Amino acid sequence: MRICITGATGMIGKKLTQFFLGSKHQVAVITRQSSHRSFQTNMIHWDPSLSFLKEEELNGFDAVIHLSGSSIGRRWTPEYKKEILDSRVQSTTLLCEALSKVAVKPKVLICASAVGFYGPHSPRETLDEASPSGTGFLADVCRAWEQAVAPAVKAGIRVVHARFGLVLSQTGGALAQMLPVFRWGLGGPLGDGQQAVSWVSLDEIPFVVEHLIRNEKIDGAVNVCSPQSVSNAEFTRMLGQALHRPAVLPVPAFAVNLLFGEMGQSLLLEGAKVNPKRLQESGYQFHYPDLKYVLSCLST
C-alpha cells in the first residue's frame, strides 16, 4: 500500500512509520520540517498555521493516518489550551479539504482522537463508541477535532476516528515520565485512586491501525484501548510489582492540582472506563490485552 502519515515524529507516528516500512509498504510523511534525519521515506511539506499544503502531493495514497497535534502533557494556560485546539482543528481541516480535492482519493483516513471524548465518568460505568461526548476541555477538543473531518466525509472518503486510550511506552507519554519516580520507590495512587485508566500498549497500535485500514466496513469512532481497563490504584500497584518497588505513597488530589493545574485534574485525577466494542465486534484479537504483562515488558 501507499500510506501517508502526519505526526510521524511523535511516539505513535514513529512506531507506525517503522511498522509499515518494515512491512514493505510505501510510506510518505507530512511534516513542517524541510528535512529530518529520522525519515527514510518521502516527505510532503505543510504548515497548517499558514494553510499551506500542496494537494497534488496527496494524490493516489491508499491510506492517510493523521496524528498531528500539540502535546496535552503540560500545564494548560489559556494560551496553550488554544494551541492544543488549533493544532488539531487547523491541521485536520487543511488535510481533509486537500484530500477532498485530489483526483485519486485515499480509501481511508484514520484520524487520531482520544477517549477524553467521553469526559470523566464513574468507574462503575462502562462506555463504548455509542456513548455520548462528555464535559470538559478534552471532550470539547475531541468533538471539534472529529467534526473537522467533514470535508473528507462529504467527499466520500471512509473516515475512522481512532480514540486512543493512555498509550504505554518507555519512549514517551505518561508512563515514561512515571518510571523514574516508581523506580525510586516514590510512586503511588493519585487522589483516591478510583479513577479508571483506559490504556493501550504502543506495540498494539500498529496492528490496530492495519486492521482499521484493511477492514472496509469500519468507519466512524473506534476506541483504541485494551478491553481490560483498571483503576489508577490497580495500575500503580501493578507498576510497582513490575519494578519490584513499593508503590504505596499516595499523591493527594490537592498536590496534583497544585503541581499541574487543570491538566492534572483532567488527565491524572479523572478517567473513564472505555470498552473497545467496535474493534472486538469486527473480529480484532488483541496482542497485548494484559496490563501486568505489558508493564513487566516495559519495566525491564
Residue, then its C-alpha position, 0 to 999 in steps of 0.5 A: m500500500r501507499i500510506c501517508i502519515t502526519g505526526a510521524t515524529g511523535m511516539i505513535g507516528k514513529k512506531l507506525t512509520q517503522f511498522f509499515l516500512g518494515s512491512k514493505h509498504q510505501v510510506a510518505v510523511i507530512t511534516r513542517q520540517s524541510s528535512h529530518r534525519s529520522f525519515q527514510t521515506n518521502m516527505i510532503h511539506w505543510d504548515p497548517s498555521l499558514s494553510f499551506l499544503k500542496e494537494e497534488e502531493l496527496n494524490g493516489f495514497d491508499a491510506v492517510i493516518h493523521l496524528s498531528g497535534s500539540s502535546i496535552g502533557r503540560r500545564w494548560t494556560p489559556e494560551y496553550k489550551k488554544e494551541i492544543l485546539d488549533s493544532r488539531v482543528q487547523s491541521t485536520t481541516l487543511l488535510c481533509e479539504a486537500l484530500s477532498k480535492v485530489a483526483v485519486k482519493p485515499k480509501v481511508l483516513i484514520c484520524a487520531s482522537a482520544v477517549g477524553f471524548y467521553g469526559p470523566h465518568s464513574p468507574r462503575e460505568t462502562l462506555d463504548e463508541a455509542s456513548p455520548s461526548g462528555t464535559g470538559f476541555l478534552a471532550d470539547v477538543c475531541r468533538a471539534w477535532e472529529q467534526a473537522v473531518a467533514p470535508a473528507v466525509k462529504a467527499g466520500i472518503r471512509v473516515v475512522h476516528a481512532r480514540f486512543g486510550l493512555v498509550l504505554s511506552q518507555t519512549g514517551g507519554a505518561l508512563a515514561q515520565m512515571l518510571p523514574v519516580f516508581r523506580w525510586g520507590l516514590g510512586g503511588p495512587l493519585g487522589d483516591g485512586q478510583q479513577a479508571v485508566s483506559w490504556v493501550s500498549l504502543d506495540e498494539i497500535p500498529f496492528v490496530v491501525e492495519h486492521l482499521i485500514r484493511n477492514e472496509k466496513i469500519d468507519g466512524a469512532v473506534n476506541v483504541c484501548s485494551p478491553q481490560s481497563v483498571s483503576n489508577a490504584e490497580f495500575t500503580r500497584m501493578l507498576g510497582q510489582a513490575l519494578h519490584r518497588p513499593a508503590v504505596l505513597p499516595v499523591p493527594a488530589f490537592a498536590v496534583n492540582l497544585l503541581f499541574g493545574e487543570m491538566g492534572q485534574s483532567l488527565l491524572l485525577e479523572g478517567a473513564k472506563v472505555n470498552p473497545k466494542r467496535l474493534q472486538e465486534s469486527g473480529y480484532q484479537f488483541h496482542y497485548p490485552d494484559l496490563k501486568y504483562v505489558l508493564s513487566c515488558l516495559s519495566t525491564 
